[in-house]
Amino acid sequence: MQYVIGVDGGGTKTVAVAYDLEGNVLGEGRSGFSNVMVDFKEATKHILAAIYQAQENLRKENCKYIYLGIAGSEGIENKDELIQIITNEFQTKISVVNDSIIAHAAMLQGKDGILAISGTGAIAVGIRGDKSVFTGGWGHLLGDEGSGYWIVMEAFRQMILETDESLPLCQLSSTLLEEMGYTDPQDIKLFAYSRPKAEVAKLSKVVTRLADTGDAIACRILYDAGQKLGSMTWNCYKKLGCDDQIIIALSGSIFEHIPQVMDSYKQYLSSKIQVPITWMLDVVPATKGAYYLATKEL
């Protein structure tokens, strides 16, 4: 049986799914992060591991295409090396694009519009005919405002402010320290500089938990995250040059699980975009978008 493999690789995990040519799932593999801008060697190992798992019960020679959506792939000099490694290993046709491209294909199923993603990182991709535009996606060192990582960094900056100005620690700062197993705010340097960004981003659940109790600082951080993501999407909309109704699809754990961010985000865009907005919130695996793109090429 002929099949294709779609790979969705981000800052937290890599998922590879084998589909037959009718779109039925034949196998699945999971591994660690695959953002090649963070660590090319480790990311490549995770990508290969996920593909191996997806192929475990399938004939290798029947794989007609491996279509990969990999975070950071558009910003590295050794993208050709990545393609060559995978080609040598699996002896089939390979395409590597940014993970937002396959997510767009999955959510919008070939329709024009914008996909905004906020998980560990944040990016917006807009497609209109043959035109593709991007905003955000600069990575955690240069941007990713509104992402899970950014939310935690904002909470850390609050703790730093309180420490440097000899102020009492707020409830959010105290709760974050307790969650990390620390008592001294100076110890957050150990966490921030030594842990993978995906592990840092997971602490956003602490900010959300405090916001749910009405904590003013936590609520402010989540509101600001929504505004930052709204600005990112607004800039994408302007680049795309839309003048009629627009479809905006949303993906990622921050949009899916933090309503305070979602409310702020929609508020921002509703004040900026003067044409009707169709919101798409269905959760569709990004690997299905890789399947759509692969079979289109075949």
Summary of the structure (lengths in Angstrom):
residues: 298
radius of gyration: 20.1
end to end distance: 15.2
largest distance: 66.9
contacts: 1105
relative contact order: 0.16
helix: 50%
strand: 21%
